[in-house]
Every structure is written in C-alpha cells, then in structure tokens.
C-alpha cells in the first residue's frame, strides 16, 4: 500500500494556492509520500477522451487500496476535480480530501450555485481535512455527510533562513495587494502602515509606506526585523469576507509567524483563539483598535509576544502542523 498526495503546478510562482500545495508536498514527501502532479491549464477545448488519458497518466502509480490525499481545489474547475475523484473511486482507494479553499464560499455571489457539486465530491471522501471546526460545521450544514475529519489549524511555511530577532517598533506591516484591500490604501491612523506589494499604476499610496514586492525569502527576512503583522479582510465587502475568514485560515498569518513576528488579527479569524491563547499578538474588533493596541504596547510586552512567536515560528518553518494533520488523518482513517 502506498500513500499519494496531489500537488499543483502551472500557476504563477506568486500564487498562494500553488505555494501552499507545494509546501505541503515538500513536508509529506519526507514521510515517504508519492506525488501526483496536477497541472493548472485551460481545458476549454479538451475532449473527455483526452481528459481521461490525462488523468490515467496522473494516476498511473496508484494501485487498488492505496491512500490518496487530494489537495482541493486543483483550480481546474469542479467538473475536472469531480472526474478525478470519480476515477480514484473506481480504484477503491482510501480518499482523504484536504480542503484548502471552498470556491463557492470564496465568491458567493458568482459561485455559490456550485456548492452542491462540491459537497457531492467531498462526500466521496473517507476523511476530510478542513481548515477549522467552523468550516466543518458550515459544510455539514450544506450537506456534508463525512463523519471523519481532521482540523488543520495553521499553514506551514518551511524555510531554513537565519532570521533577525524582531525589534520593538510601533508599526504595522501588511503583505498583500492593496487593490484587493481598499482599507489599506485609505489608512487613516497614527500607526505607520508598511505595505509589501507591487506598485500598481493609477493607485494612490500616499497614506501608506509602500515597500514593494519581495520574494518569500526576502519577505521573511524583512518581516523578522520587527513591528506587527496585520491580518485583515476586505472592508468593502465585510460580511462575505468575515464569513470566509471565520472558516478559513490565513496564509498571511503563517507568513508573519514564520518570521517570528507578533501579529494583530481580527476577532472573527478562525484561529483567533490560538493567537490569544498562545500570546502571539493582539486580537481586535476594528482597525481603530488595531491602531490603539500598537500605540499602547510596551517594549516588554512586545518582547514577550516575540518570544512566543519564536516557538510557533519553529513549528511552522519545520512543518509540524502539516506533519501532525497527516498523522491525525492516517489514524482517523483506521478508526
């Protein structure tokens, strides 16, 4: 019996979806897992015969009774993903669906109609890996019938960099495209906001300090110098964004913590309790409060949080959250 993981290729090297799947594969490969490469492509004109041949190639190393973890979605569309799961079903494998994102919940206005198809696909799983307890219960409310599940809790971001020790600075750091987060461009608080993103034409950056885009390694080194990492949703569409943040987990959060940086997160974030319980930063209900807690923070308190973040950084950069969920999923399969 062999264990396999699907892994995404073909997207931009800046794609968080690609980086997340590749990081997971990098970690589990050390545990003897076989890779099933999936390429992101335009399959508009691909016939069913061509699709079947493609999937036969992807699954050539899978035998009856193997265990397959499908990192979902592949971003090739629900029909493509469902067809892959159907072929796995015919091989009578033990199927673990590792849910990274749920497209019908990410883009509810345009994609919610796809929810029944996603639920039907998830229901073919023996075990589902979900980002949070909240997401599991949301999917159950939508029709999920899989009883066995494992909660991910946090993304890993593996690296071997020799980082700085974060120094106390009353500044907030945001890594992300400002055009997707308009509240960033309209920053109106005393605490300086440093934004790591590529400059876009026709955009006013006068209210923030634009630091430019960095590679992942460059970004981690820069972040580790100090300040507070800010996680926040899109305030122009707060209801949908908050609902999704309640169930999903933020890759941005893991990036800050991988750098050993204390964080400021919204109280609706799915793993806000983890931040609070582990003393990794501040959990706040508004950007006004985010500004205030940073202004009021002392050097002593900052260094306490940085020390806590240092341990969590060790876990994240060495893949321990992924290793734990992998072992948990394997044990759950056997229950």
C-alpha positions as CSV (number, residue, x, y, z in Angstrom):
1,X,0.0,0.0,0.0
2,X,1.3,3.5,-1.0
3,X,0.3,7.0,0.1
4,X,-0.1,9.7,-2.5
5,X,-0.7,13.4,-2.5
6,X,-1.8,15.6,-5.4
7,X,0.3,18.7,-6.0
8,X,-0.4,21.8,-8.1
9,X,1.8,23.1,-10.9
10,X,1.4,25.6,-13.7
11,X,0.3,28.7,-11.8
12,X,2.4,31.8,-11.2
13,X,5.2,31.4,-8.7
14,X,3.5,34.2,-6.7
15,X,0.3,32.2,-6.4
16,X,-0.5,31.5,-2.7
17,X,-2.6,28.4,-3.8
18,X,0.5,27.0,-5.6
19,X,2.9,27.8,-2.7
20,X,0.5,26.2,-0.1
21,X,0.2,23.0,-2.0
22,X,3.9,22.8,-2.9
23,X,4.8,23.4,0.8
24,X,2.5,20.6,1.9
25,X,4.1,18.3,-0.6
26,X,7.6,19.2,0.4
27,X,6.8,18.3,4.0
28,X,4.9,15.0,3.4
29,X,7.5,13.8,0.8
30,X,9.9,13.4,3.8
31,X,7.3,11.0,5.2
32,X,7.5,8.7,2.2
33,X,4.5,10.1,0.3
34,X,4.3,9.8,-3.5
35,X,3.5,12.9,-5.6
36,X,0.6,13.1,-8.1
37,X,1.4,16.2,-10.1
38,X,-1.6,18.2,-11.4
39,X,-1.1,21.0,-13.9
40,X,-3.3,24.1,-14.0
41,X,-4.3,24.7,-17.6
42,X,-7.1,25.9,-19.9
43,X,-9.1,22.7,-20.7
44,X,-11.8,24.5,-22.6
45,X,-11.3,22.5,-25.8
46,X,-10.2,19.3,-24.2
47,X,-12.4,16.3,-25.1
48,X,-13.5,13.7,-22.5
49,X,-11.2,11.2,-24.2
50,X,-8.2,13.5,-23.8
51,X,-9.2,14.3,-20.2
52,X,-9.4,10.6,-19.4
53,X,-6.0,9.9,-20.9
54,X,-4.5,12.8,-18.9
55,X,-5.9,11.5,-15.7
56,X,-4.8,8.0,-16.4
57,X,-1.3,9.4,-16.6
58,X,-1.6,11.3,-13.4
59,X,-2.9,8.2,-11.6
60,X,-0.6,5.7,-13.2
61,X,1.2,5.0,-10.0
62,X,-1.9,4.5,-7.9
63,X,-3.0,0.9,-7.1
64,X,-6.2,-0.6,-5.7
65,X,-6.4,0.1,-2.0
66,X,-3.8,2.9,-1.8
67,X,-4.4,6.0,0.2
68,X,-4.7,9.3,-1.8
69,X,-4.8,12.8,-0.3
70,X,-6.4,15.2,-2.8
71,X,-5.4,18.8,-2.2
72,X,-8.6,20.6,-3.1
73,X,-9.3,22.5,-5.3
74,X,-7.0,22.0,-8.3
75,X,-8.3,25.3,-9.7
76,X,-9.2,23.5,-12.9
77,X,-12.9,23.6,-12.1
78,X,-15.3,21.4,-10.3
79,X,-16.0,19.1,-13.2
80,X,-12.3,18.4,-13.6
81,X,-11.9,17.7,-9.9
82,X,-15.0,15.6,-9.7
83,X,-13.8,13.5,-12.6
84,X,-10.5,12.9,-10.9
85,X,-12.3,11.8,-7.7
86,X,-14.6,9.5,-9.7
87,X,-11.5,7.8,-11.2
88,X,-10.0,7.4,-7.7
89,X,-13.3,5.9,-6.5
90,X,-13.1,3.3,-9.2
91,X,-9.7,2.3,-7.9
92,X,-11.2,1.7,-4.5
93,X,-8.6,3.9,-2.8
94,X,-8.9,5.4,0.7
95,X,-9.6,9.0,-0.1
96,X,-8.7,12.0,2.1
97,X,-9.8,15.3,0.7
98,X,-7.6,18.1,2.0
99,X,-9.7,21.2,1.6
100,X,-7.6,24.3,1.1
101,X,-10.4,26.6,-0.2
102,X,-14.1,26.2,-0.9
103,X,-14.7,28.3,-4.1
104,X,-18.5,28.6,-3.6
105,X,-17.8,30.3,-0.3
106,X,-14.9,32.4,-1.6
107,X,-17.0,34.0,-4.3
108,X,-20.6,33.6,-3.1
109,X,-22.2,36.0,-5.5
110,X,-20.9,34.2,-8.6
111,X,-20.0,30.7,-7.4
112,X,-22.4,29.7,-4.7
113,X,-24.5,27.7,-7.1
114,X,-21.6,25.2,-7.3
115,X,-21.9,24.3,-3.7
116,X,-24.0,21.1,-4.3
117,X,-21.4,19.8,-6.7
118,X,-18.5,20.4,-4.2
119,X,-20.5,18.7,-1.4
120,X,-21.2,15.7,-3.6
121,X,-17.4,15.4,-4.4
122,X,-16.4,15.9,-0.7
123,X,-18.9,13.2,0.3
124,X,-16.9,10.6,-1.6
125,X,-14.1,11.0,1.0
126,X,-13.3,8.7,3.8
127,X,-11.8,11.6,5.7
128,X,-11.8,15.4,5.1
129,X,-9.1,17.8,6.3
130,X,-10.8,21.1,7.0
131,X,-9.2,24.5,7.9
132,X,-11.3,24.9,11.1
133,X,-14.1,23.4,13.2
134,X,-16.2,26.3,11.9
135,X,-15.7,25.2,8.3
136,X,-16.6,21.6,9.0
137,X,-19.9,22.7,10.6
138,X,-20.6,25.1,7.7
139,X,-20.1,22.2,5.2
140,X,-22.2,19.9,7.3
141,X,-25.0,22.5,7.1
142,X,-24.5,22.5,3.3
143,X,-25.0,18.7,3.2
144,X,-21.6,17.1,4.0
145,X,-22.1,13.6,5.4
146,X,-18.5,12.6,6.1
147,X,-18.1,12.0,9.8
148,X,-14.4,11.6,10.0
149,X,-12.5,14.9,9.8
150,X,-9.2,16.5,10.9
151,X,-8.7,20.2,11.6
152,X,-5.7,21.9,10.0
153,X,-5.5,25.0,12.3
154,X,-2.4,26.6,10.7
155,X,-0.4,26.7,7.4
156,X,3.2,25.7,7.5
157,X,5.8,27.7,5.6
158,X,9.1,25.8,5.6
159,X,12.4,27.6,5.4
160,X,16.0,27.4,6.7
161,X,16.7,31.2,6.8
162,X,18.8,32.8,9.5
163,X,16.3,35.4,10.6
164,X,16.7,38.6,12.6
165,X,15.3,38.9,16.2
166,X,12.2,41.2,15.9
167,X,12.8,44.6,17.5
168,X,10.0,46.6,19.1
169,X,8.6,49.2,16.6
170,X,5.2,50.7,16.7
171,X,4.4,49.9,13.1
172,X,2.0,47.6,11.3
173,X,3.0,45.5,8.3
174,X,0.6,44.3,5.7
175,X,1.6,41.8,2.9
176,X,-0.9,41.8,0.1
177,X,-2.3,43.5,-2.9
178,X,-3.8,46.9,-1.8
179,X,-6.3,47.0,-4.7
180,X,-8.0,43.9,-3.1
181,X,-7.9,45.5,0.3
182,X,-9.1,49.1,-0.1
183,X,-9.0,49.9,3.6
184,X,-5.2,49.6,3.3
185,X,-5.0,52.4,0.8
186,X,-7.3,54.6,2.9
187,X,-5.2,54.1,6.0
188,X,-6.1,57.0,8.4
189,X,-4.4,56.1,11.7
190,X,-1.3,57.3,13.6
191,X,0.5,53.9,13.5
192,X,2.6,53.7,10.3
193,X,1.4,51.0,7.9
194,X,4.1,49.4,5.7
195,X,2.8,47.5,2.7
196,X,4.7,44.8,0.9
197,X,3.2,44.7,-2.6
198,X,3.9,45.5,-6.2
199,X,3.2,49.1,-7.2
200,X,0.2,49.4,-9.5
201,X,-0.4,52.2,-12.0
202,X,-3.0,54.8,-11.1
203,X,-3.1,53.9,-7.4
204,X,-2.6,56.4,-4.6
205,X,-0.1,55.1,-2.0
206,X,0.3,58.4,-0.1
207,X,-1.3,57.1,3.1
208,X,0.9,54.1,3.5
209,X,4.6,53.3,3.1
210,X,4.9,51.0,0.1
211,X,7.8,48.7,0.5
212,X,7.4,46.9,-2.9
213,X,7.1,43.2,-3.7
214,X,9.5,40.7,-2.2
215,X,10.2,37.0,-2.9
216,X,9.1,34.8,0.0
217,X,12.7,34.6,1.4
218,X,13.2,38.3,1.1
219,X,9.9,39.0,2.8
220,X,10.6,36.7,5.7
221,X,13.9,38.4,6.3
222,X,12.4,41.9,6.1
223,X,9.5,40.9,8.4
224,X,11.8,39.4,11.0
225,X,13.3,42.9,11.7
226,X,10.3,43.9,13.8
227,X,6.8,45.5,14.0
228,X,3.4,43.8,14.0
229,X,2.0,41.7,11.1
230,X,-1.6,42.8,10.3
231,X,-4.2,40.3,9.1
232,X,-7.5,41.9,7.9
233,X,-10.3,41.2,5.5
234,X,-11.8,43.3,2.7
235,X,-13.7,46.0,4.5
236,X,-15.6,46.9,1.3
237,X,-17.4,43.6,1.4
238,X,-17.2,42.8,5.1
239,X,-20.0,40.3,5.5
240,X,-18.7,37.8,2.9
241,X,-15.1,38.3,3.8
242,X,-15.7,37.9,7.5
243,X,-17.8,34.7,6.9
244,X,-14.9,33.2,4.9
245,X,-12.3,34.3,7.4
246,X,-14.4,32.6,10.2
247,X,-14.0,29.3,8.5
248,X,-10.7,29.5,6.6
249,X,-7.1,30.0,7.8
250,X,-4.9,32.8,6.6
251,X,-1.6,32.0,4.8
252,X,-0.6,35.6,5.5
253,X,-0.8,34.9,9.2
254,X,1.6,32.0,8.9
255,X,4.0,34.2,6.9
256,X,4.2,36.7,9.7
257,X,4.5,34.0,12.4
258,X,7.1,32.1,10.3
259,X,9.2,35.3,10.5
260,X,8.7,35.3,14.3
261,X,6.6,38.4,14.2
262,X,3.8,39.3,16.7
263,X,0.5,39.8,14.9
264,X,-2.7,41.8,15.0
265,X,-5.7,39.9,13.8
266,X,-9.5,40.4,13.7
267,X,-11.6,38.7,16.3
268,X,-13.6,36.9,13.6
269,X,-10.5,35.0,12.3
270,X,-11.0,31.2,12.6
271,X,-7.8,30.7,14.6
272,X,-8.0,34.0,16.6
273,X,-8.3,31.9,19.8
274,X,-4.9,30.3,19.0
275,X,-3.3,33.8,18.8
276,X,-4.9,34.8,22.1
277,X,-4.1,31.6,24.0
278,X,-0.5,31.4,22.8
279,X,0.2,35.1,23.4
280,X,1.2,35.7,19.8
281,X,-0.2,39.2,19.4
282,X,-3.5,41.1,19.7
283,X,-7.0,40.1,18.7
284,X,-9.1,43.2,17.9
285,X,-12.5,44.1,16.6
286,X,-11.6,47.1,14.4
287,X,-8.8,48.8,12.7
288,X,-9.2,51.6,15.2
289,X,-8.5,49.1,18.0
290,X,-5.5,47.7,16.0
291,X,-4.0,51.1,15.9
292,X,-4.6,51.7,19.6
293,X,-3.1,48.4,20.9
294,X,0.1,49.0,18.9
295,X,0.3,52.6,20.2
296,X,-0.2,51.3,23.8
297,X,2.1,48.3,23.6
298,X,5.3,48.4,25.7
299,X,8.7,47.1,24.7
300,X,8.5,44.5,27.4
301,X,5.1,43.2,26.2
302,X,6.3,43.1,22.6
303,X,9.4,41.0,23.5
304,X,7.1,38.6,25.4
305,X,5.0,38.1,22.3
306,X,8.0,37.8,20.1
307,X,9.4,35.1,22.3
308,X,6.1,33.2,22.0
309,X,6.1,33.8,18.2
310,X,9.7,32.4,18.1
311,X,8.4,28.9,19.2
312,X,5.5,29.0,16.8
313,X,7.9,30.0,14.0
314,X,9.9,26.9,14.8
315,X,6.8,24.8,14.3
316,X,5.8,26.4,11.1
317,X,9.1,26.5,9.4
318,X,9.7,22.8,10.2
319,X,6.3,21.6,9.0
320,X,5.0,20.4,12.3
321,X,1.3,21.5,11.7
322,X,1.3,19.5,8.4
323,X,3.1,16.5,9.9
324,X,0.5,16.4,12.8
325,X,-2.5,16.6,10.5
326,X,-1.0,13.9,8.2
327,X,-0.6,11.6,11.2
328,X,-4.0,12.5,12.5
329,X,-5.6,11.8,9.1
330,X,-3.9,8.4,8.8
331,X,-5.0,7.5,12.3
332,X,-8.6,8.7,11.6
333,X,-8.7,6.5,8.5
334,X,-8.2,3.5,10.7
335,X,-10.8,4.3,13.3
